Every structure is written in C-alpha cells, then in structure tokens.
Amino acid sequence: MSEKSYEDLADDGAHKKVSSGTSALLAAAFAVGLGASPALADNITFAVIGPHEYDLPVDFKPFNVFVQYGENNTGNRAFDKYGNSVPGSGQNQFVGLSKYVYFWCFPNITDIGFAYEVITPEVGVTGPGTGSGVRGVGDTLTGPAMWFKPTPNSTLGVQNFVQVPVGMKDVTNGYWANYASIFFDAQWPIASLTGNLGVVTRSNQYLPNGSPEAVPGTTYHFNVRLGWVNATIFEPFLALDWQTQSSAYQVENGLILAPHSQETALGAGVMFKFSPTMSLTVRYSHSVEGKAVTMTNAGYFKLAYVW
C-alpha cells in the first residue's frame, strides 16, 4: 500500500479535510491530551502522569501541591485508518499543564482523603500550516478527587474534572468536557505501580472557522507506570498509555470529520526524588500501534512541590 500524507488521512473515503489553518488550531487544542477535536490526536489522555502519581495518604493534615507537567511531541509520522505508518503533519507541539491541588481530610472521616484540583494548559504548535506558530493558554480543568487505602500500601480512588472552554481563541477546544476516572496505586519493597482508567465525554463544538457544529468523539484511556524502588534518589520506571476515541462528525449533515482512532504507546523514564517535598520526572514514549492518529514521539517532564 502506498504511503499517504497526513492531510490525506482525514480525507480518506467520506472523511472531510479541513483547511490547513483550521487543522492547526484544532491540533493545538487536542495537543493537551486532555481533550479532543475533529482532527487527528497526538497525545494520549493523562499521558503526562508519572510514577507515584496516586501514592496518597489518609488521616493527614491539609497540605498543598503544585505540579508543572510538560510534553513535547514531534508529529513526523502517523497511523492511517488501517494502522499503517505514514508521513505525519510535521508539526512540533508543546503542552504545559500547571496544576494546583489542595488536600484534606474531614474530621470525622479521616480514613478517606479528598483533594480539589485546578489545571491550566499552555499550548504551542509550530511547523507546517501554523504560520509563525500557534500559542496560548488552553481550557481550564477543575474538579475533586477522593480515595481510601484498601491496604496500608495501596490506594484506590475516583476523580472527576470538568473542562471549561475559557481558553484563548486559537487554542480553546470550543466545548465542555468531563473527565471521570478510577485511579490506583500499590507500593512494594522493590516496585511501585500507579495508574488510572477513565472516560472523557464532550458537549457539541463549533469549529474555529465557523463551520457547522461538530460532535466530538468519546474517549476511553488507560495509563500505568511501573517503577523500580531502590535506596538511591533515582527511580527508573516503565510506562504504558492506551486510548481509543469514537468518530467526530458534523451535526448538520453527519459528515465524519475525524475517524475512530486508537493508540498504544510505551515509554521509559526516571523519577528523581530530591526530598519528601520535591521531585522531578522525565520520560520518553513512542507509539507501538495505532489507527487514524499521529504517532506519539514525545518527551515528558513533571516537577512536583509539596508544602
């Protein structure tokens, strides 16, 4: 089978190809990895998490956490709808996520922990079709989490975030979204395991160029991190991220704007545990399979501070 360009992917069969300018803006909105649009995705939802992400206590005094996540993906390759490797958009996309979290326990139910989060994305896209580049602050996510410890060394909880379309014009998704997930964590003498399983549902969306209202797809995702615990400050880990998303289509005529997509990415990294209150995590991940999606070819970082 001959290779197709990135532009051909969304135009295969009955799929509609949007203009290069609009495509760039939609890709920028989607790059957050916490949302979707009628364009090809290039990051898996919650792919930014690191090891010990959900290693949470119960029966504690209130505390605060600030986390700065970052992801840079190079879109040189993509998967077509058959799962073949084809040329990608060539766009370079950076996404930052600034997160503040307040943690607390209620006096009479100290065996359950609670948190409330506010997450602000920062998006930048450069390369073909973006002119001098697309940059801006994306749509804010906010919501609660709660958890308990089935055993002293494990955690099980739920979280739910609402994404509000208040981002800057060039990078807003243009819709409301809800992120619901179950998260888990387990700690052993030589290994750590953390991850989540979730679903993202979205309201209807108007495209940035004023095209008819679109119905974004629904996303299901799974993320897991397996680390090697040792006596040093370095914790190497392996990462697996998986996502599938239903087709996006126009409300007016049912025209498919983006086909059903899926992707699996594997990665490896290191967590630097500088102190009980500060850590830095770095990782590289790459797609191992997918359909109708830009390949993950990305570096990630996470800087966390507790006070």
C-alpha positions as CSV (number, residue, x, y, z in Angstrom):
1,M,0.0,0.0,0.0
2,S,1.4,3.4,-1.0
3,E,2.0,5.9,1.8
4,K,-0.5,8.7,2.2
5,S,0.3,12.2,3.6
6,Y,-1.1,13.5,6.9
7,E,-3.6,15.6,5.0
8,D,-5.0,12.5,3.3
9,L,-5.7,10.7,6.5
10,A,-8.8,12.8,7.3
11,D,-9.9,12.8,3.7
12,D,-9.9,9.1,3.2
13,G,-13.3,7.9,1.9
14,A,-16.0,10.1,3.2
15,H,-13.8,12.0,5.6
16,K,-13.7,15.7,5.3
17,K,-10.4,17.6,5.1
18,V,-10.4,20.9,6.9
19,S,-8.2,23.8,5.8
20,S,-4.6,23.8,7.0
21,G,-5.2,26.8,9.2
22,T,-8.2,25.3,11.0
23,S,-6.4,22.0,11.2
24,A,-3.5,23.6,13.0
25,L,-5.8,25.2,15.5
26,L,-7.7,22.0,16.2
27,A,-4.5,20.1,16.6
28,A,-3.3,22.7,19.1
29,A,-6.4,22.3,21.1
30,F,-6.1,18.5,21.0
31,A,-2.4,18.5,21.9
32,V,-3.3,19.0,25.5
33,G,-4.0,15.3,25.7
34,L,-7.0,16.2,27.9
35,G,-9.4,16.9,25.1
36,A,-10.3,16.2,21.5
37,S,-11.4,17.8,18.3
38,P,-12.2,16.9,14.7
39,A,-8.6,16.5,13.9
40,L,-6.0,13.7,14.5
41,A,-4.9,13.3,18.1
42,D,-1.2,13.3,19.0
43,N,-1.2,12.7,22.7
44,I,-3.0,10.1,24.9
45,T,-5.2,11.4,27.7
46,F,-3.4,11.7,31.0
47,A,-0.1,10.5,29.4
48,V,1.6,13.2,31.5
49,I,1.3,11.3,34.8
50,G,4.4,9.9,36.5
51,P,5.2,7.1,39.0
52,H,3.7,7.6,42.5
53,E,1.1,9.9,40.9
54,Y,-1.6,8.3,43.1
55,D,0.5,7.3,46.1
56,L,-1.7,9.2,48.5
57,P,-2.2,9.2,52.3
58,V,-5.2,9.2,54.6
59,D,-5.7,10.7,58.1
60,F,-3.4,13.7,57.4
61,K,-3.3,17.4,58.0
62,P,-4.2,19.6,55.0
63,F,-1.4,20.4,52.5
64,N,-0.8,21.9,49.0
65,V,0.9,20.6,45.9
66,F,2.0,22.4,42.8
67,V,2.8,20.4,39.7
68,Q,4.2,21.5,36.4
69,Y,3.9,19.0,33.6
70,G,5.4,19.3,30.1
71,E,5.2,17.4,26.9
72,N,6.8,17.9,23.5
73,N,5.7,15.8,20.6
74,T,7.1,15.7,17.1
75,G,4.5,14.7,14.5
76,N,6.7,13.4,11.7
77,R,4.8,10.1,11.5
78,A,1.2,9.0,11.8
79,F,-1.0,5.9,11.5
80,D,-3.7,5.8,8.8
81,K,-7.1,4.2,9.5
82,Y,-5.7,0.8,8.6
83,G,-2.8,1.1,11.1
84,N,-0.1,1.7,8.5
85,S,2.8,4.1,9.2
86,V,2.5,7.2,7.0
87,P,4.0,10.7,6.9
88,G,2.7,13.0,9.7
89,S,1.9,16.7,9.8
90,G,5.5,17.6,10.7
91,Q,4.2,19.9,13.4
92,N,6.0,20.2,16.7
93,Q,3.6,20.5,19.7
94,F,4.4,21.6,23.2
95,V,1.9,21.4,26.0
96,G,2.4,22.5,29.6
97,L,0.0,21.8,32.4
98,S,0.2,23.9,35.6
99,K,-1.7,22.1,38.4
100,Y,-2.6,23.3,41.9
101,V,-4.1,20.8,44.4
102,Y,-5.4,21.2,47.9
103,F,-5.5,18.0,50.0
104,W,-7.6,17.5,53.2
105,C,-9.5,15.0,55.4
106,F,-12.8,15.7,57.1
107,P,-12.5,15.4,60.9
108,N,-15.0,12.5,61.3
109,I,-13.9,10.5,58.2
110,T,-10.1,10.5,58.3
111,D,-9.8,7.2,56.5
112,I,-10.8,8.9,53.3
113,G,-8.7,11.5,51.6
114,F,-10.0,14.4,49.5
115,A,-8.5,16.8,47.0
116,Y,-9.5,19.6,44.7
117,E,-7.5,20.5,41.6
118,V,-7.2,23.4,39.1
119,I,-5.3,22.7,35.9
120,T,-4.3,25.3,33.3
121,P,-2.9,24.1,30.0
122,E,-0.3,26.1,28.0
123,V,-0.2,25.1,24.3
124,G,2.3,25.8,21.5
125,V,2.4,24.4,17.9
126,T,4.9,25.2,15.3
127,G,5.6,23.7,11.8
128,P,3.7,23.3,8.5
129,G,0.3,25.0,8.5
130,T,0.8,27.1,11.6
131,G,2.4,30.2,10.1
132,S,4.6,31.8,12.8
133,G,3.2,29.3,15.3
134,V,0.0,28.9,17.4
135,R,0.4,29.6,21.1
136,G,-1.9,30.3,24.1
137,V,-3.5,29.3,27.3
138,G,-5.9,26.5,26.9
139,D,-9.2,25.4,28.6
140,T,-9.1,25.1,32.3
141,L,-9.9,21.8,34.1
142,T,-11.1,21.7,37.6
143,G,-12.7,19.1,40.0
144,P,-12.4,16.8,43.0
145,A,-10.9,13.5,43.9
146,M,-11.4,11.1,46.8
147,W,-9.7,7.9,47.8
148,F,-9.1,5.3,50.5
149,K,-6.5,2.7,51.3
150,P,-7.6,-0.9,50.9
151,T,-4.3,-1.9,52.5
152,P,-1.6,0.2,54.1
153,N,0.5,0.1,50.9
154,S,-2.3,0.6,48.3
155,T,-4.7,3.4,47.2
156,L,-7.9,3.3,45.3
157,G,-9.9,6.4,44.3
158,V,-12.0,8.3,41.8
159,Q,-11.6,11.7,40.3
160,N,-13.8,13.9,38.1
161,F,-12.7,17.0,36.2
162,V,-14.8,19.4,34.2
163,Q,-13.0,21.2,31.3
164,V,-14.4,24.7,30.8
165,P,-13.9,26.3,27.3
166,V,-12.3,29.5,28.6
167,G,-9.0,29.2,26.8
168,M,-7.6,31.7,24.2
169,K,-9.3,31.8,20.8
170,D,-6.5,29.9,18.9
171,V,-6.2,27.0,21.4
172,T,-9.6,26.6,23.0
173,N,-11.4,23.3,22.3
174,G,-14.7,25.1,22.0
175,Y,-16.7,22.6,24.0
176,W,-17.3,21.4,27.6
177,A,-15.8,18.1,28.6
178,N,-16.0,15.8,31.6
179,Y,-13.1,13.5,32.7
180,A,-14.1,10.7,35.0
181,S,-11.6,8.1,36.1
182,I,-10.7,5.4,38.6
183,F,-7.1,5.6,39.9
184,F,-5.0,3.1,41.8
185,D,-1.6,2.8,43.4
186,A,0.4,-0.1,45.1
187,Q,3.8,0.1,46.8
188,W,6.1,-2.9,47.4
189,P,9.7,-3.1,48.7
190,I,11.2,-3.1,45.2
191,A,8.4,-1.9,43.0
192,S,5.7,0.8,42.6
193,L,2.6,0.7,40.5
194,T,0.3,3.6,39.7
195,G,-2.3,4.4,37.0
196,N,-5.8,5.2,36.0
197,L,-8.7,4.0,33.8
198,G,-11.1,6.7,32.5
199,V,-13.6,8.1,30.1
200,V,-13.9,11.6,28.5
201,T,-17.3,12.8,27.3
202,R,-17.8,16.1,25.5
203,S,-20.5,18.6,24.5
204,N,-21.0,19.7,20.9
205,Q,-18.5,22.0,19.4
206,Y,-18.3,24.9,16.9
207,L,-15.2,24.8,14.7
208,P,-12.8,27.8,14.9
209,N,-13.6,28.8,11.3
210,G,-17.3,29.0,11.9
211,S,-18.1,25.6,10.3
212,P,-21.3,23.8,11.4
213,E,-21.4,22.5,14.9
214,A,-19.5,19.2,15.5
215,V,-20.0,16.3,17.8
216,P,-16.6,15.3,19.2
217,G,-15.9,11.7,20.0
218,T,-15.9,9.9,23.3
219,T,-12.5,8.8,24.7
220,Y,-11.5,5.8,26.8
221,H,-8.0,5.7,28.2
222,F,-5.7,3.6,30.4
223,N,-2.3,4.7,31.9
224,V,0.0,2.8,34.1
225,R,3.5,3.3,35.5
226,L,5.8,0.5,36.9
227,G,8.8,1.7,38.9
228,W,11.8,0.1,40.5
229,V,12.2,1.2,44.1
230,N,15.7,1.3,45.4
231,A,17.9,3.1,48.0
232,T,19.0,5.9,45.7
233,I,17.1,9.1,44.7
234,F,16.6,7.6,41.2
235,E,13.6,5.5,40.4
236,P,13.6,4.1,36.9
237,F,10.1,3.2,35.5
238,L,8.2,1.9,32.5
239,A,5.1,3.5,31.1
240,L,2.1,2.2,29.1
241,D,-0.6,4.5,27.7
242,W,-3.6,3.4,25.7
243,Q,-6.5,5.4,24.2
244,T,-9.5,4.9,21.9
245,Q,-11.8,7.5,20.6
246,S,-15.0,7.4,18.6
247,S,-15.5,9.3,15.4
248,A,-16.2,13.1,15.3
249,Y,-18.9,14.3,12.9
250,Q,-20.8,17.4,11.9
251,V,-24.2,17.9,13.4
252,E,-25.7,19.4,10.2
253,N,-25.0,16.5,7.8
254,G,-23.4,13.7,9.7
255,L,-20.1,14.2,7.8
256,I,-17.2,12.5,9.5
257,L,-14.5,15.0,10.5
258,A,-12.2,12.5,12.2
259,P,-12.5,8.7,12.1
260,H,-12.4,6.4,15.0
261,S,-8.9,6.3,16.4
262,Q,-6.8,4.3,18.8
263,E,-3.2,4.3,20.0
264,T,-0.9,2.4,22.3
265,A,2.4,4.0,23.5
266,L,5.3,2.6,25.5
267,G,7.9,4.5,27.3
268,A,10.7,4.6,30.0
269,G,11.9,7.3,32.3
270,V,13.4,8.2,35.7
271,M,11.9,9.9,38.7
272,F,14.4,12.0,40.8
273,K,13.2,12.1,44.4
274,F,15.2,15.1,45.7
275,S,13.4,15.3,49.0
276,P,10.0,14.3,50.6
277,T,8.6,17.6,49.2
278,M,10.2,17.8,45.7
279,S,10.6,15.5,42.7
280,L,11.4,15.7,39.0
281,T,10.3,13.0,36.5
282,V,11.4,12.7,32.9
283,R,10.3,10.2,30.3
284,Y,10.3,9.3,26.6
285,S,7.4,7.5,24.9
286,H,6.7,6.2,21.4
287,S,3.7,4.6,19.7
288,V,3.8,0.9,19.1
289,E,0.4,0.7,17.3
290,G,-2.5,2.9,16.3
291,K,-5.1,3.9,13.8
292,A,-6.0,7.3,12.4
293,V,-3.8,9.1,14.8
294,T,-0.5,11.0,14.9
295,M,2.2,8.8,16.4
296,T,3.4,9.6,19.9
297,N,7.1,10.5,19.7
298,A,7.3,12.6,22.8
299,G,9.4,13.7,25.8
300,Y,7.7,14.4,29.1
301,F,8.6,16.0,32.4
302,K,6.9,16.5,35.7
303,L,8.1,18.8,38.5
304,A,6.2,18.5,41.8
305,Y,6.5,20.5,45.0
306,V,4.6,19.9,48.3
307,W,4.0,22.3,51.1
